[in-house]
C-alpha cells in the first residue's frame, strides 16, 4: 500500500454486524492511498468478530480499547493516523466513492482550514415516527470568525481535520461528546478552538455522508437536551479565559433557545421548547464551575476510568 495521504477514523461501540456496512463502504472509496482506523469501545467481542473479515486488507486497522468517549476515541485515532488529513464519520453512515478525494481537494484549496464539515443527509425514514440527525449547507462557506461560525453548524458524522494542527491545540476536548461529562458538542468545540487559534473552518456541499442514525421522537427529546447542554458548556469556555468575542455565540443561541419558544405568547398561546433553554443554561453554569486548561481551552479531566 502507498503511504496514505488521508486517514479515516470511525469510533464504534457495541454495533456488532451493523458496523460492517460502514467499513465496507469506506474501503470501497476510490482514493489510491488511504487508511481506515476503527476504534472499538465495545463491551463484548461481537464487533471485533464481525470485523475479522477485513483483517487482510492492509488499509484497515482495528484497535480495541477499554475506555469510553467519542472525543477520547477520536484523539487516539488522530495520534495513530499516518496522514496529514483525518476524515471522521460514524459507524452508522455510508459515503460516496469519491468522498475522500473530495475532502482532500477541499482542504487543499484552503491552506488555513483546520476543520471541514460536509453535508450529512438523513437516510430514508418515517418522519412521523422520528428523525435522523443531519446537517446541510447549500453553498461553500469558509469561516474565520466566531460570529460567522454560527452559520456553519456541522456535525461529527461528516467532518475532517488537519491532523498536526488538531493535535497542536490538544485534539478534541475529552470532557465533551458522547461518553463524557458533557455528552455532546466535541465536534463543535474543536472548530471554535481552531478559529480562536488562528485557523479557519470549511463547510462544503461538494460531498456528503448518508446517516442511518434514526431516533424516535422520544429519543429525540433526550438527544436535544444533551446537545444543548453540551453547547452551553462549549460556548462558555472561551469566555472563562478572556476571549470575550465568544459572547456572540451565547447571544445567538439564547435568541434561538429563548425567544423562539416564547413567540407563541404573542398569540396568547402556550410557549413550547423551553427545555432547550433550560439545558443550554445548565451547560453554561456547569461549564463555569468546571476547571479549564487555559492554554488549550479544554476542560481538565480529573480522573480516568
Backbone as CSV, one residue per row, in Angstrom:
resi,resn,N_x,N_y,N_z,CA_x,CA_y,CA_z,C_x,C_y,C_z
1,UNK,0.835,-1.197,0.000,0.000,0.000,0.000,0.867,1.244,0.000
2,UNK,0.533,2.247,-0.828,1.207,3.525,-0.804,1.009,4.180,0.555
3,UNK,1.983,5.040,0.924,1.820,5.759,2.187,0.538,6.586,2.115
4,UNK,-0.369,6.447,3.077,-1.665,7.129,2.980,-1.519,8.642,3.062
5,UNK,-2.317,9.332,2.262,-2.362,10.795,2.325,-3.603,11.282,3.057
6,UNK,-4.515,10.365,3.357,-5.695,10.699,4.142,-6.090,9.471,4.946
7,UNK,-6.488,9.687,6.179,-6.928,8.610,7.069,-8.397,8.808,7.393
8,UNK,-9.068,7.715,7.732,-10.450,7.760,8.216,-10.468,7.146,9.606
9,UNK,-11.150,7.796,10.528,-11.327,7.257,11.876,-12.815,7.060,12.142
10,UNK,-13.165,5.853,12.539,-14.525,5.534,12.994,-14.432,4.991,14.398
11,UNK,-15.168,5.578,15.325,-15.313,5.026,16.669,-16.624,4.253,16.722
12,UNK,-16.576,3.066,17.302,-17.774,2.244,17.366,-17.904,1.633,18.752
13,UNK,-19.130,1.282,19.111,-19.381,0.681,20.417,-20.612,-0.210,20.336
14,UNK,-20.401,-1.511,20.537,-21.493,-2.482,20.634,-22.391,-2.515,19.400
15,UNK,-21.815,-2.340,18.225,-22.597,-2.379,16.991,-22.672,-3.786,16.399
16,UNK,-21.675,-4.619,16.678,-21.680,-5.955,16.095,-21.655,-5.888,14.574
17,UNK,-22.490,-6.680,13.942,-22.539,-6.757,12.485,-22.942,-5.432,11.832
18,UNK,-23.603,-4.551,12.584,-24.089,-3.312,11.988,-22.964,-2.400,11.505
19,UNK,-21.755,-2.548,12.062,-20.656,-1.676,11.662,-20.057,-2.097,10.321
20,UNK,-20.346,-3.315,9.889,-19.732,-3.844,8.670,-20.063,-2.985,7.461
21,UNK,-21.288,-2.519,7.371,-21.697,-1.728,6.220,-20.860,-0.453,6.094
22,UNK,-20.625,0.221,7.217,-19.823,1.441,7.196,-18.388,1.150,6.762
23,UNK,-17.813,0.077,7.283,-16.428,-0.262,6.954,-16.305,-0.667,5.485
24,UNK,-17.203,-1.510,5.009,-17.178,-1.908,3.599,-17.272,-0.694,2.693
25,UNK,-18.116,0.238,3.065,-18.348,1.419,2.257,-17.108,2.302,2.179
26,UNK,-16.447,2.502,3.302,-15.215,3.289,3.317,-14.153,2.613,2.459
27,UNK,-13.983,1.315,2.618,-12.944,0.595,1.882,-13.227,0.551,0.384
28,UNK,-14.454,0.848,-0.013,-14.800,0.898,-1.439,-14.495,2.252,-2.055
29,UNK,-13.974,3.196,-1.266,-13.649,4.507,-1.834,-12.559,4.384,-2.892
30,UNK,-12.589,5.305,-3.861,-11.676,5.206,-4.998,-10.348,5.928,-4.777
31,UNK,-10.119,6.437,-3.570,-8.858,7.107,-3.276,-7.712,6.095,-3.318
32,UNK,-6.571,6.448,-3.929,-5.492,5.466,-4.104,-4.632,5.213,-2.882
33,UNK,-4.703,6.068,-1.876,-3.778,5.924,-0.745,-4.439,6.420,0.535
34,UNK,-5.213,5.557,1.180,-5.842,5.924,2.440,-5.791,4.756,3.405
35,UNK,-6.077,5.045,4.659,-6.179,4.011,5.683,-7.461,4.241,6.471
36,UNK,-7.983,3.175,7.032,-9.178,3.233,7.871,-8.827,2.677,9.246
37,UNK,-9.024,3.497,10.252,-8.762,3.099,11.639,-10.095,2.991,12.368
38,UNK,-10.399,1.824,12.892,-11.619,1.626,13.668,-11.235,1.486,15.137
39,UNK,-11.722,2.393,15.956,-11.518,2.351,17.404,-12.755,1.701,18.008
40,UNK,-12.583,0.508,18.576,-13.718,-0.267,19.075,-13.801,-0.161,20.593
41,UNK,-14.856,0.501,21.078,-15.076,0.684,22.513,-16.134,-0.279,23.051
42,UNK,-16.373,-1.364,22.336,-17.441,-2.295,22.708,-17.139,-3.022,24.014
43,UNK,-18.216,-3.417,24.680,-18.087,-4.171,25.929,-17.968,-5.664,25.693
44,UNK,-18.224,-6.120,24.475,-18.095,-7.545,24.162,-17.296,-7.694,22.879
45,UNK,-17.188,-8.927,22.385,-16.331,-9.212,21.235,-17.086,-9.273,19.916
46,UNK,-18.384,-8.985,19.924,-19.190,-9.150,18.709,-18.695,-8.260,17.573
47,UNK,-18.357,-7.017,17.889,-17.895,-6.109,16.839,-16.557,-6.565,16.282
48,UNK,-15.652,-6.941,17.155,-14.355,-7.423,16.704,-14.474,-8.646,15.813
49,UNK,-15.355,-9.565,16.179,-15.567,-10.763,15.360,-16.137,-10.387,13.996
50,UNK,-17.058,-9.437,13.982,-17.671,-9.026,12.722,-16.649,-8.393,11.792
51,UNK,-15.646,-7.732,12.353,-14.665,-7.026,11.540,-13.470,-7.885,11.148
52,UNK,-13.438,-9.132,11.604,-12.337,-10.025,11.254,-12.213,-10.219,9.754
53,UNK,-13.302,-10.109,9.034,-13.271,-10.331,7.584,-12.410,-9.309,6.854
54,UNK,-12.096,-8.170,7.510,-11.287,-7.140,6.867,-9.816,-7.202,7.288
55,UNK,-9.461,-8.176,8.090,-8.124,-8.201,8.698,-6.998,-8.262,7.670
56,UNK,-7.248,-8.834,6.500,-6.196,-8.964,5.492,-6.058,-7.728,4.607
57,UNK,-6.960,-6.782,4.761,-6.879,-5.550,3.970,-5.854,-4.628,4.626
58,UNK,-4.776,-4.333,3.926,-3.673,-3.562,4.515,-4.072,-2.122,4.826
59,UNK,-5.186,-1.666,4.295,-5.659,-0.312,4.597,-6.411,-0.255,5.913
60,UNK,-6.757,-1.408,6.471,-7.653,-1.497,7.630,-6.858,-1.720,8.904
61,UNK,-7.153,-0.908,9.926,-6.500,-1.054,11.233,-7.586,-1.094,12.306
62,UNK,-7.590,-2.159,13.084,-8.619,-2.371,14.118,-7.974,-2.228,15.487
63,UNK,-8.521,-1.312,16.299,-7.944,-1.018,17.613,-9.022,-1.194,18.688
64,UNK,-9.037,-2.323,19.405,-9.974,-2.458,20.531,-9.423,-1.734,21.757
65,UNK,-10.277,-1.017,22.475,-9.851,-0.268,23.656,-10.808,-0.551,24.812
66,UNK,-10.374,-0.189,26.000,-11.186,-0.421,27.194,-11.620,0.889,27.839
67,UNK,-11.824,1.882,27.048,-12.331,3.151,27.563,-13.482,3.614,26.693
68,UNK,-14.267,4.548,27.230,-15.403,5.112,26.509,-15.115,6.566,26.159
69,UNK,-15.926,7.094,25.257,-15.849,8.514,24.957,-15.542,8.785,23.494
70,UNK,-16.464,9.522,22.845,-16.282,9.888,21.439,-14.988,10.662,21.240
71,UNK,-14.769,11.683,22.060,-13.587,12.529,21.894,-12.313,11.761,22.196
72,UNK,-12.328,10.966,23.237,-11.131,10.220,23.613,-10.766,9.211,22.526
73,UNK,-11.779,8.555,21.965,-11.534,7.607,20.893,-10.966,8.281,19.653
74,UNK,-11.520,9.433,19.296,-11.027,10.120,18.110,-9.644,10.725,18.331
75,UNK,-9.328,11.110,19.547,-7.969,11.571,19.822,-6.956,10.448,19.634
76,UNK,-7.323,9.249,20.052,-6.447,8.108,19.802,-6.278,7.897,18.301
77,UNK,-7.373,7.992,17.561,-7.295,7.865,16.116,-6.389,8.913,15.493
78,UNK,-6.469,10.163,15.970,-5.597,11.216,15.469,-4.134,10.883,15.707
79,UNK,-3.825,10.377,16.892,-2.430,10.067,17.201,-1.915,8.891,16.369
80,UNK,-2.789,7.954,16.045,-2.371,6.781,15.297,-2.345,7.020,13.794
81,UNK,-3.048,8.022,13.315,-3.142,8.269,11.878,-1.767,8.597,11.297
82,UNK,-1.531,8.124,10.080,-0.257,8.351,9.394,-0.385,9.385,8.284
83,UNK,-1.477,10.108,8.266,-1.766,11.036,7.177,-1.943,12.450,7.714
84,UNK,-1.738,13.456,6.866,-1.925,14.848,7.312,-3.386,15.245,7.462
85,UNK,-4.295,14.495,6.834,-5.726,14.783,6.924,-6.426,13.574,7.509
86,UNK,-7.324,13.811,8.457,-8.100,12.729,9.068,-9.581,13.012,8.864
87,UNK,-10.246,12.147,8.125,-11.691,12.237,7.922,-12.395,11.429,9.001
88,UNK,-13.560,11.889,9.401,-14.301,11.268,10.501,-15.747,11.058,10.078
89,UNK,-16.258,9.873,10.344,-17.679,9.622,10.183,-18.117,8.633,11.250
90,UNK,-19.415,8.377,11.310,-19.955,7.497,12.342,-20.098,6.071,11.828
91,UNK,-20.320,5.165,12.761,-20.434,3.751,12.397,-21.798,3.387,11.834
92,UNK,-22.681,4.371,11.694,-23.983,4.137,11.071,-24.160,5.034,9.844
93,UNK,-23.048,5.306,9.162,-23.067,6.154,7.974,-22.458,5.433,6.784
94,UNK,-22.837,5.853,5.584,-22.179,5.415,4.356,-21.798,6.659,3.564
95,UNK,-20.816,6.503,2.679,-20.256,7.646,1.955,-20.166,7.319,0.472
96,UNK,-20.107,8.343,-0.401,-19.943,8.098,-1.828,-18.515,7.650,-2.146
97,UNK,-18.291,7.040,-3.306,-16.958,6.524,-3.645,-15.870,7.586,-3.696
98,UNK,-16.230,8.843,-3.992,-15.221,9.897,-4.099,-15.136,10.762,-2.844
99,UNK,-15.677,10.277,-1.743,-15.726,11.072,-0.502,-14.334,11.551,-0.082
100,UNK,-13.374,10.663,-0.049,-12.036,11.026,0.424,-11.331,11.948,-0.562
101,UNK,-11.470,11.693,-1.849,-10.904,12.587,-2.857,-11.420,14.007,-2.669
102,UNK,-12.726,14.140,-2.468,-13.326,15.473,-2.369,-12.882,16.180,-1.101
103,UNK,-12.848,15.482,0.010,-12.382,16.088,1.261,-10.953,16.589,1.103
104,UNK,-10.102,15.769,0.514,-8.711,16.162,0.318,-8.612,17.406,-0.558
105,UNK,-9.355,17.442,-1.634,-9.336,18.596,-2.536,-9.854,19.859,-1.848
106,UNK,-10.916,19.716,-1.059,-11.488,20.878,-0.381,-10.509,21.480,0.626
107,UNK,-9.786,20.647,1.347,-8.821,21.173,2.315,-7.574,21.704,1.624
108,UNK,-7.169,21.096,0.529,-6.024,21.626,-0.217,-6.319,23.018,-0.765
109,UNK,-7.582,23.280,-1.054,-7.968,24.595,-1.580,-7.984,25.663,-0.493
110,UNK,-7.951,25.266,0.771,-7.987,26.212,1.903,-6.849,25.888,2.865
111,UNK,-5.647,26.371,2.583,-4.479,26.003,3.402,-4.613,26.350,4.885
112,UNK,-5.411,27.369,5.224,-5.556,27.773,6.623,-6.651,27.006,7.356
113,UNK,-7.398,26.209,6.628,-8.518,25.495,7.249,-8.006,24.346,8.106
114,UNK,-8.480,24.288,9.337,-8.116,23.212,10.243,-9.217,22.163,10.333
115,UNK,-10.463,22.588,10.110,-11.629,21.701,10.255,-12.518,21.851,9.030
116,UNK,-13.087,20.744,8.592,-14.040,20.748,7.475,-15.276,19.961,7.871
117,UNK,-16.438,20.478,7.485,-17.693,19.749,7.625,-18.277,19.519,6.231
118,UNK,-18.766,18.320,5.981,-19.514,18.071,4.753,-20.979,17.848,5.115
119,UNK,-21.813,17.727,4.109,-23.228,17.512,4.366,-23.467,16.126,4.965
120,UNK,-24.418,16.046,5.865,-24.867,14.787,6.456,-26.339,14.634,6.125
121,UNK,-26.641,13.708,5.231,-28.003,13.545,4.736,-28.709,12.423,5.478
122,UNK,-29.985,12.599,5.800,-30.712,11.536,6.509,-31.060,10.386,5.573
123,UNK,-30.875,9.177,6.047,-31.325,8.016,5.289,-32.850,7.992,5.265
124,UNK,-33.459,7.299,4.312,-34.927,7.216,4.279,-35.489,6.718,5.601
125,UNK,-36.538,7.367,6.069,-37.148,7.003,7.346,-38.568,7.544,7.382
126,UNK,-39.319,7.121,8.379,-40.693,7.580,8.568,-40.677,8.828,9.447
127,UNK,-40.933,10.013,8.900,-40.866,11.242,9.697,-41.932,11.323,10.779
128,UNK,-42.976,10.526,10.658,-43.981,10.516,11.715,-43.474,9.767,12.952
129,UNK,-42.553,8.830,12.732,-42.039,8.020,13.836,-40.816,8.642,14.491
130,UNK,-40.079,9.468,13.750,-38.871,10.034,14.321,-38.056,10.781,13.282
131,UNK,-36.760,10.878,13.486,-35.897,11.710,12.651,-34.494,11.124,12.617
132,UNK,-33.687,11.668,11.724,-32.270,11.329,11.640,-31.476,12.635,11.747
133,UNK,-30.534,12.756,12.687,-29.732,13.977,12.767,-29.012,14.250,11.450
134,UNK,-29.033,15.515,11.018,-28.466,15.864,9.730,-27.842,17.245,9.784
135,UNK,-27.059,17.535,8.751,-26.513,18.876,8.536,-26.392,19.080,7.036
136,UNK,-26.893,20.220,6.552,-26.800,20.504,5.133,-26.487,21.978,4.926
137,UNK,-25.480,22.238,4.115,-25.207,23.607,3.683,-25.354,23.641,2.162
138,UNK,-25.977,24.687,1.666,-26.281,24.780,0.242,-25.150,25.405,-0.559
139,UNK,-24.243,26.097,0.131,-23.110,26.696,-0.558,-21.864,26.580,0.301
140,UNK,-20.732,26.651,-0.346,-19.455,26.512,0.349,-19.214,27.724,1.249
141,UNK,-18.801,27.453,2.476,-18.520,28.508,3.436,-17.115,28.330,3.995
142,UNK,-16.401,29.435,4.129,-15.117,29.431,4.816,-15.220,30.435,5.955
143,UNK,-15.107,29.947,7.177,-15.387,30.742,8.368,-14.086,31.056,9.101
144,UNK,-13.863,32.344,9.349,-12.658,32.796,10.055,-12.975,33.407,11.412
145,UNK,-14.244,33.689,11.698,-14.616,34.376,12.934,-15.713,33.611,13.660
146,UNK,-15.802,33.839,14.956,-16.850,33.190,15.741,-18.228,33.689,15.331
147,UNK,-18.306,34.933,14.929,-19.601,35.468,14.503,-20.147,34.679,13.312
148,UNK,-19.276,34.326,12.379,-19.728,33.578,11.209,-19.880,32.091,11.498
149,UNK,-19.224,31.589,12.539,-19.321,30.161,12.859,-20.762,29.756,13.157
150,UNK,-21.545,30.667,13.646,-22.933,30.344,13.972,-23.695,29.883,12.731
151,UNK,-23.272,30.352,11.550,-23.959,29.994,10.313,-23.470,28.655,9.748
152,UNK,-22.418,28.100,10.341,-21.885,26.817,9.895,-21.920,25.866,11.081
153,UNK,-22.966,25.066,11.159,-23.170,24.247,12.345,-22.305,22.986,12.315
154,UNK,-22.464,22.137,11.306,-21.626,20.960,11.152,-21.806,19.935,12.254
155,UNK,-21.660,18.646,11.915,-21.722,17.592,12.925,-20.637,16.549,12.653
156,UNK,-20.305,15.806,13.688,-19.182,14.878,13.626,-19.385,13.680,12.730
157,UNK,-20.611,13.432,12.272,-20.844,12.308,11.372,-20.208,12.529,10.013
158,UNK,-19.870,13.788,9.682,-19.220,14.097,8.417,-18.276,15.268,8.580
159,UNK,-17.025,14.985,8.930,-16.074,16.064,9.152,-14.656,15.568,8.878
160,UNK,-13.717,16.493,8.860,-12.305,16.162,8.715,-11.483,17.231,9.410
161,UNK,-10.282,16.860,9.824,-9.372,17.811,10.463,-7.973,17.609,9.906
162,UNK,-7.175,18.656,9.963,-5.748,18.520,9.697,-5.103,17.951,10.959
163,UNK,-4.481,16.812,10.824,-4.002,16.059,11.986,-3.056,16.875,12.866
164,UNK,-1.979,17.388,12.309,-0.964,18.048,13.134,-1.508,19.290,13.817
165,UNK,-2.294,20.075,13.093,-2.856,21.283,13.685,-3.859,20.944,14.784
166,UNK,-4.651,19.901,14.563,-5.607,19.497,15.591,-4.891,19.025,16.849
167,UNK,-3.842,18.231,16.677,-3.089,17.760,17.842,-2.369,18.915,18.539
168,UNK,-1.947,19.924,17.765,-1.235,21.061,18.349,-2.114,21.852,19.313
169,UNK,-3.443,21.831,19.102,-4.339,22.534,20.032,-4.982,21.562,21.026
170,UNK,-4.437,20.343,21.092,-4.899,19.388,22.097,-5.939,18.409,21.623
171,UNK,-6.247,18.424,20.319,-7.250,17.491,19.811,-8.646,17.836,20.314
172,UNK,-9.499,16.830,20.341,-10.862,17.025,20.833,-10.859,17.140,22.357
173,UNK,-11.787,17.916,22.879,-11.944,18.068,24.329,-12.623,16.824,24.880
174,UNK,-11.919,16.064,25.700,-12.421,14.782,26.178,-13.451,14.899,27.296
175,UNK,-13.746,16.125,27.693,-14.866,16.337,28.623,-16.177,16.532,27.881
176,UNK,-16.105,16.563,26.538,-17.278,16.789,25.708,-17.545,15.567,24.835
177,UNK,-18.804,15.426,24.428,-19.160,14.365,23.491,-19.716,13.140,24.188
178,UNK,-20.345,12.232,23.419,-20.906,11.011,23.996,-19.880,10.268,24.848
179,UNK,-20.325,9.837,26.034,-19.460,9.112,26.947,-18.638,9.992,27.865
180,UNK,-18.819,11.327,27.789,-18.027,12.245,28.601,-18.914,12.981,29.600
181,UNK,-18.318,13.902,30.327,-19.059,14.684,31.337,-20.198,15.467,30.686
182,UNK,-19.873,16.195,29.628,-20.879,16.894,28.823,-21.055,16.078,27.549
183,UNK,-22.228,15.523,27.337,-22.393,14.431,26.395,-22.622,14.852,24.945
184,UNK,-22.105,16.013,24.589,-22.263,16.477,23.214,-21.265,17.586,22.932
185,UNK,-21.162,17.960,21.649,-20.512,19.180,21.162,-18.998,19.112,21.037
186,UNK,-18.365,17.960,21.182,-16.923,17.878,20.928,-16.615,18.224,19.482
187,UNK,-17.522,17.892,18.567,-17.318,18.188,17.149,-17.479,19.670,16.847
188,UNK,-18.243,20.382,17.653,-18.395,21.834,17.517,-17.226,22.555,18.168
189,UNK,-16.837,22.073,19.319,-15.802,22.729,20.121,-14.478,22.837,19.379
190,UNK,-14.077,21.802,18.668,-12.763,21.847,18.020,-12.736,22.916,16.931
191,UNK,-13.867,23.174,16.293,-13.936,24.229,15.283,-13.816,25.607,15.936
192,UNK,-14.448,25.790,17.085,-14.359,27.067,17.792,-12.921,27.323,18.227
193,UNK,-12.276,26.310,18.779,-10.883,26.493,19.199,-9.966,26.714,17.999
194,UNK,-10.252,26.053,16.871,-9.457,26.267,15.669,-9.500,27.729,15.245
195,UNK,-10.668,28.331,15.275,-10.814,29.745,14.902,-10.078,30.642,15.898
196,UNK,-10.237,30.370,17.180,-9.582,31.187,18.195,-8.061,31.113,18.099
197,UNK,-7.542,29.991,17.608,-6.092,29.835,17.477,-5.590,30.173,16.080
198,UNK,-6.417,30.894,15.296,-5.946,31.440,14.037,-6.260,30.650,12.793
199,UNK,-7.001,29.553,12.907,-7.357,28.759,11.748,-8.717,29.137,11.201
200,UNK,-9.153,28.388,10.207,-10.480,28.597,9.647,-11.201,27.263,9.543
201,UNK,-12.485,27.336,9.233,-13.348,26.153,9.156,-14.100,26.215,7.828
202,UNK,-14.169,25.082,7.152,-14.837,24.995,5.857,-16.112,24.169,5.991
203,UNK,-17.168,24.640,5.370,-18.380,23.847,5.190,-18.592,23.651,3.700
204,UNK,-18.734,22.414,3.266,-18.831,22.165,1.835,-20.016,21.267,1.483
205,UNK,-20.757,21.634,0.430,-21.797,20.755,-0.091,-21.271,19.840,-1.198
206,UNK,-19.941,19.876,-1.422,-19.360,19.114,-2.527,-19.397,17.610,-2.287
207,UNK,-19.527,17.198,-1.027,-19.654,15.783,-0.730,-20.539,15.602,0.492
208,UNK,-20.774,14.366,0.860,-21.779,14.090,1.884,-21.563,12.704,2.474
209,UNK,-22.226,12.467,3.586,-22.419,11.112,4.104,-23.920,10.906,4.258
210,UNK,-24.342,9.666,4.231,-25.736,9.323,4.495,-25.808,8.693,5.870
211,UNK,-26.621,9.278,6.727,-26.694,8.893,8.137,-27.920,8.013,8.379
212,UNK,-27.672,6.838,8.969,-28.754,5.909,9.290,-29.095,5.919,10.783
213,UNK,-28.695,6.978,11.467,-28.908,7.044,12.922,-30.309,7.500,13.293
214,UNK,-31.293,6.675,13.008,-32.694,7.026,13.290,-32.947,7.111,14.791
215,UNK,-33.694,8.141,15.208,-34.155,8.299,16.595,-35.661,8.489,16.596
216,UNK,-36.310,7.893,17.561,-37.728,8.185,17.751,-37.855,9.592,18.318
217,UNK,-39.059,10.139,18.274,-39.255,11.484,18.818,-38.992,11.517,20.320
218,UNK,-39.271,10.428,21.004,-38.974,10.370,22.437,-37.464,10.388,22.660
219,UNK,-36.740,9.604,21.868,-35.280,9.643,21.960,-34.755,11.028,21.603
220,UNK,-35.441,11.676,20.677,-35.025,13.000,20.256,-35.072,14.027,21.365
221,UNK,-36.031,13.907,22.265,-36.112,14.849,23.383,-34.884,14.738,24.277
222,UNK,-34.466,13.506,24.534,-33.263,13.313,25.351,-32.020,13.800,24.605
223,UNK,-31.958,13.523,23.296,-30.826,13.968,22.489,-30.739,15.489,22.451
224,UNK,-31.884,16.153,22.317,-31.905,17.611,22.273,-31.388,18.211,23.571
225,UNK,-31.830,17.677,24.697,-31.352,18.182,25.989,-29.850,17.980,26.127
226,UNK,-29.370,16.825,25.718,-27.938,16.536,25.784,-27.145,17.489,24.899
227,UNK,-27.643,17.714,23.675,-26.934,18.575,22.734,-26.860,20.014,23.220
228,UNK,-27.974,20.539,23.731,-27.969,21.936,24.161,-27.139,22.137,25.416
229,UNK,-27.115,21.156,26.298,-26.239,21.279,27.465,-24.780,21.287,27.023
230,UNK,-24.434,20.416,26.077,-23.068,20.398,25.568,-22.676,21.701,24.899
231,UNK,-23.610,22.297,24.155,-23.318,23.578,23.517,-23.094,24.681,24.544
232,UNK,-23.908,24.687,25.595,-23.715,25.683,26.643,-22.332,25.572,27.270
233,UNK,-21.915,24.335,27.564,-20.594,24.119,28.159,-19.484,24.492,27.182
234,UNK,-19.721,24.291,25.902,-18.721,24.607,24.888,-18.554,26.104,24.710
235,UNK,-19.666,26.820,24.612,-19.603,28.246,24.302,-19.106,29.092,25.472
236,UNK,-19.240,28.583,26.688,-18.812,29.389,27.826,-17.300,29.271,28.058
237,UNK,-16.658,28.259,27.504,-15.223,28.063,27.752,-14.366,29.262,27.358
238,UNK,-14.489,29.774,26.133,-13.636,30.917,25.776,-13.849,32.132,26.668
239,UNK,-15.088,32.358,27.095,-15.363,33.491,27.976,-14.610,33.365,29.289
240,UNK,-14.459,32.151,29.779,-13.791,31.929,31.064,-12.337,32.377,31.043
241,UNK,-11.708,32.335,29.868,-10.284,32.668,29.795,-10.039,33.983,29.065
242,UNK,-11.094,34.776,28.842,-10.907,36.117,28.331,-11.132,36.340,26.852
243,UNK,-11.615,35.331,26.130,-11.977,35.535,24.724,-13.428,36.044,24.690
244,UNK,-13.574,37.312,24.987,-14.917,37.841,25.182,-15.730,37.932,23.886
245,UNK,-15.039,37.856,22.736,-15.781,37.828,21.478,-16.643,36.582,21.361
246,UNK,-16.343,35.558,22.176,-17.153,34.344,22.155,-18.547,34.584,22.714
247,UNK,-18.757,35.718,23.352,-20.089,36.025,23.847,-21.128,36.077,22.749
248,UNK,-20.661,36.342,21.508,-21.605,36.376,20.387,-22.259,35.024,20.173
249,UNK,-21.529,33.932,20.476,-22.097,32.591,20.322,-23.242,32.370,21.299
250,UNK,-23.029,32.758,22.541,-24.083,32.589,23.539,-25.274,33.478,23.205
251,UNK,-25.005,34.692,22.737,-26.098,35.598,22.377,-26.935,35.006,21.247
252,UNK,-26.283,34.494,20.212,-27.026,33.897,19.102,-27.878,32.725,19.566
253,UNK,-27.280,31.867,20.399,-28.018,30.685,20.842,-29.167,31.056,21.766
254,UNK,-28.965,32.038,22.635,-30.041,32.450,23.527,-31.220,33.020,22.736
255,UNK,-30.920,33.737,21.662,-32.011,34.223,20.821,-32.847,33.068,20.293
256,UNK,-32.156,31.982,19.969,-32.847,30.835,19.393,-33.583,30.028,20.459
257,UNK,-32.896,29.708,21.561,-33.483,28.792,22.542,-34.467,29.476,23.470
258,UNK,-34.439,30.810,23.559,-35.365,31.501,24.447,-36.442,32.263,23.678
259,UNK,-36.044,33.090,22.730,-37.026,33.920,22.047,-37.980,33.105,21.190
260,UNK,-37.456,32.134,20.463,-38.337,31.342,19.604,-39.417,30.597,20.392
261,UNK,-39.085,29.932,21.515,-40.147,29.266,22.278,-41.184,30.230,22.844
262,UNK,-40.775,31.495,23.080,-41.707,32.446,23.683,-42.601,33.155,22.669
263,UNK,-42.298,33.013,21.382,-43.096,33.687,20.368,-44.586,33.349,20.429
264,UNK,-44.961,32.100,20.759,-46.402,31.815,20.850,-47.139,32.693,21.844
265,UNK,-46.427,33.255,22.836,-47.093,34.120,23.809,-47.710,35.343,23.137
266,UNK,-47.093,35.779,22.018,-47.643,36.928,21.303,-49.023,36.628,20.746
267,UNK,-49.312,35.356,20.547,-50.623,34.944,20.051,-51.477,34.338,21.177
268,UNK,-51.025,34.627,22.407,-51.727,34.136,23.604,-51.800,32.608,23.620
269,UNK,-50.717,31.985,23.128,-50.627,30.530,23.149,-49.535,30.097,24.121
270,UNK,-49.597,28.846,24.476,-48.641,28.304,25.439,-47.249,28.199,24.805
271,UNK,-46.190,28.676,25.503,-44.830,28.553,24.956,-44.412,27.088,24.861
272,UNK,-43.509,26.806,23.941,-43.030,25.435,23.785,-41.531,25.461,23.512
273,UNK,-40.864,24.366,23.809,-39.434,24.265,23.534,-38.536,24.903,24.573
274,UNK,-39.066,25.246,25.745,-38.234,25.876,26.757,-37.196,24.923,27.340
275,UNK,-37.378,23.628,27.100,-36.396,22.654,27.581,-35.012,22.906,27.007
276,UNK,-34.932,23.417,25.775,-33.640,23.733,25.168,-32.942,24.845,25.954
277,UNK,-33.713,25.847,26.361,-33.146,26.946,27.142,-32.633,26.445,28.480
278,UNK,-33.421,25.586,29.125,-33.008,25.037,30.429,-31.719,24.245,30.275
279,UNK,-31.646,23.387,29.243,-30.458,22.564,29.038,-29.245,23.427,28.701
280,UNK,-29.433,24.418,27.845,-28.330,25.301,27.469,-27.806,26.057,28.690
281,UNK,-28.708,26.595,29.483,-28.307,27.319,30.687,-27.588,26.400,31.668
282,UNK,-28.086,25.170,31.803,-27.425,24.202,32.685,-25.992,23.944,32.215
283,UNK,-25.786,23.819,30.899,-24.449,23.606,30.375,-23.533,24.784,30.654
284,UNK,-24.048,26.002,30.489,-23.251,27.196,30.779,-22.836,27.216,32.246
285,UNK,-23.773,26.955,33.142,-23.473,27.017,34.572,-22.513,25.912,34.996
286,UNK,-22.713,24.709,34.476,-21.792,23.611,34.807,-20.408,23.884,34.249
287,UNK,-20.365,24.478,33.059,-19.077,24.805,32.475,-18.336,25.879,33.247
288,UNK,-19.070,26.821,33.796,-18.437,27.900,34.553,-17.676,27.390,35.773
289,UNK,-18.146,26.314,36.375,-17.501,25.816,37.592,-16.518,24.684,37.318
290,UNK,-16.447,24.209,36.079,-15.522,23.111,35.778,-14.159,23.683,35.414
291,UNK,-13.076,23.138,35.960,-11.743,23.690,35.677,-11.358,23.538,34.207
292,UNK,-10.572,24.484,33.711,-10.202,24.520,32.300,-8.705,24.759,32.155
293,UNK,-8.122,24.169,31.145,-6.738,24.430,30.801,-6.704,25.667,29.894
294,UNK,-6.106,26.731,30.358,-6.166,27.999,29.649,-5.388,27.967,28.333
295,UNK,-4.384,27.122,28.252,-3.565,27.064,27.043,-4.298,26.392,25.888
296,UNK,-4.943,25.262,26.160,-5.606,24.502,25.101,-7.096,24.816,24.991
297,UNK,-7.650,25.525,25.980,-9.091,25.781,26.066,-9.881,24.481,26.152
298,UNK,-9.317,23.502,26.805,-10.019,22.230,27.043,-10.314,22.113,28.535
299,UNK,-11.451,21.495,28.847,-11.756,21.212,30.242,-10.764,20.200,30.787
300,UNK,-10.414,20.365,32.048,-9.498,19.431,32.693,-10.232,18.131,33.021
301,UNK,-9.551,17.029,32.808,-10.067,15.710,33.163,-9.393,15.302,34.459
302,UNK,-10.188,15.175,35.512,-9.611,14.938,36.829,-9.269,13.482,37.075
303,UNK,-9.987,12.564,36.453,-9.704,11.146,36.661,-10.082,10.378,35.422
304,UNK,-9.509,9.210,35.251,-9.773,8.340,34.110,-10.199,6.982,34.643
305,UNK,-11.229,6.387,33.937,-11.635,5.037,34.304,-10.830,4.041,33.507
